Amino acid sequence: MADNSTDYISTRGNADALDFKGVTLTGLASDGGLYVPRNWPRFTQEQIESMRGLDYVDLAARVMAPFTSGILTEDELKDLCKAAYGSFAHAAVTPLKQLDSQHFLLELFHGPTLAFKDVALQLLGQLFERFLSGTDKKITIVGATSGDTGSAAIDAVAGRDQIEIFMIHPHERVSDVQRRQMTTILAPNVHNIAIQGSFDDAQAMVKRMFSDREVNGPLTLSAVNSINWARLMAQVVYYFYAALRLGAPQRAVAFSVPTGNFGDVFAGYVAAQMGLPIERLIVATNVNDILHRALSKGDYSMLGVTPTAAPSMDIQVSSNFERLLFDLEGRDGSTTAARMKWFEQMGKMVLSADMRKKASLMKSARADADEMALAMRWAHEACNEIIDPHTAIALHAARAAGVPADVPVVTLATAHPAKFRDAVERATGVRPSMPQRLGNMFEREERFDILPGDYDAVRDYVLARAVR
Ligand SMILES: *Cc1c(COP(=O)(O)O)cnc(C)c1O
C-alpha cells in the first residue's frame, strides 16, 4: 500500500487494511465485515464554499478525491467521471426540481437503467476497467438484486472481457421492466439467475459465497452491491450537489431517502461527517420497517418480508446498517463483530438509548400502501409531477416530518416512474411512457435460469459457468 493512500478497515476489525483499489475490487472483508475509511475526511467551510460553481463531474472528483488518495488523483477521477456520467440523459446529471416552497426532488434516475443505482455503478464499471487493464486478472462479480442493482450493474459491465457477472434476483418479485432490463442483455459475460426465494435469501447467498473458499479462491469475487465502498463514495456526491445549490454551507438542508439496504442514506451520513451541514436525514421505509423500528425504538429484529409496490425497499436486513453501528459504538471492530454474530444467530438486536442518541441526525418514518399512493397523487395533482413508488414513500415521510419552514427538504427520487408503471397508474391514473433510451426491450429475447432457493445449487451454477 502506498504511504500516502487512504486506508480502509473492516467493521469487524479482523481483516487486513486495504487501499482504495483493494476495497473496490474486493467488496466484502474476509472477516465478514464491511470496509470503511479508517478516518472520515473533512472539508472546511471555505473548501465547501469553493465547490459552489462546480458542475457535477468536477464536483464528483473534488468530493471523492480524499477517498482515493495515493491511488487516483482528482484529475484521473475527473476522467473516469466524465466517462461514467456522459451516458446520463440530463445535462445536470442529478437535477433538482422544486415541488412547493419547501420541498424539492433530487432526480437520480437519468442514467441508462432509470434508477439511482446507475450513479454509482456507471462509475464502478469505469473503476473496475481501470484497475484491471494492463493486468491479466479476471474478476467474477456475484450480486443479489431486488431489481435495480442488477440492471445497473449489468449495464455497467456487459461486454467487458476481464469481468464476468452473475446476478441473482428473486423469481417473480421484480417488475417486468426490471427483469427485462437484466435478462435481455445477451453479452456472454452476463449470467442472470432467478431464485425461488426472496431478496434476503439472494443476499445471504452472495455473502456466503464470499467466505466460501471453494468459490472465492479459485475465482476472484467482486461485489457490486452496496457492501462495495466505492458505491457509497459515489453517492456522497449528490448530497453535496443538491445542498450547494440550496445554500450550503451557510444553510443546512434536510434529505428524505427511500431506504432498503441503507446504502443511499448512509452516503448522506458520510456527507455530514465530511462537513456538509445536513439538518436531518429522514430514513423512509415501507411496511418492511426494520430500520424505522431500530431508529425509533431500538428494536432491530427480522420479521420476514412483505412484497410491496416498492420492491427495492422490500428488505428485512440492511447490510449497510453495520457501517453505522460501527460508528455508533466508537469504531471498535471487535464490538461490532460480537454484535453482528449475535444478530446472525438470534435475528434481533437492541440499540441502546446512547447509540440512538448518537444517531440523532437520522429520523425515521414508515409509509404504508395508502400513504404511498396519497403521496403519488399529491405530487401529481398539486405539483404536476409523476413520481415512482419509492420516491413517494420518501416524499410522504418528508412532508410528515415537521421540518422547520426555513429548511429546504430534498426528497431523493430514486427511480423513473416508468420503471414501476403499473403501480403509478393504479395510484394516479396516468401510465408513464417509457423513455426512448430503453429501446425495444419488450420485443427482445430474454435469457435467465430459474434455480431453487438453495445455496449449493447457486454455487454449483456459478462454479460450472465462470471462466477462470
Ligand atoms: C436500491 C433502491 C432503493 C434503496 O436504496 P438503498 O441504498 O438500498 O437503501 C430505493 N429506491 C430505489 C428505486 C432503489 O433502486
The ligand as an SDF file (V2000), in Angstrom:
LIG
                    3D

 15 15  0  0  0  0  0  0  0  0999 V2000
  -32.0000    0.4520   -4.2570 C   0  0  0  0  0  0  0  0  0  0  0  0
  -33.1600    1.3640   -4.2220 C   0  0  0  0  0  0  0  0  0  0  0  0
  -33.5840    1.9650   -3.0330 C   0  0  0  0  0  0  0  0  0  0  0  0
  -32.9420    1.6640   -1.7010 C   0  0  0  0  0  0  0  0  0  0  0  0
  -31.6320    2.1410   -1.6270 O   0  0  0  0  0  0  0  0  0  0  0  0
  -30.6360    1.5580   -0.5070 P   0  0  0  0  0  0  0  0  0  0  0  0
  -29.3250    2.1760   -0.8070 O   0  0  0  0  0  0  0  0  0  0  0  0
  -30.6270    0.0640   -0.7170 O   0  0  0  0  0  0  0  0  0  0  0  0
  -31.2000    1.9360    0.8180 O   0  0  0  0  0  0  0  0  0  0  0  0
  -34.6260    2.8660   -3.1030 C   0  0  0  0  0  0  0  0  0  0  0  0
  -35.2580    3.1320   -4.2640 N   0  0  0  0  0  0  0  0  0  0  0  0
  -34.8860    2.5600   -5.4250 C   0  0  0  0  0  0  0  0  0  0  0  0
  -35.6300    2.8810   -6.6600 C   0  0  0  0  0  0  0  0  0  0  0  0
  -33.8330    1.6590   -5.4560 C   0  0  0  0  0  0  0  0  0  0  0  0
  -33.4540    1.0930   -6.6030 O   0  0  0  0  0  0  0  0  0  0  0  0
  1  2  1  0
  2  3  1  0
  2 14  2  0
  3  4  1  0
  3 10  2  0
  4  5  1  0
  5  6  1  0
  6  7  2  0
  6  8  1  0
  6  9  1  0
 10 11  1  0
 11 12  2  0
 12 13  1  0
 12 14  1  0
 14 15  1  0
M  END
$$$$
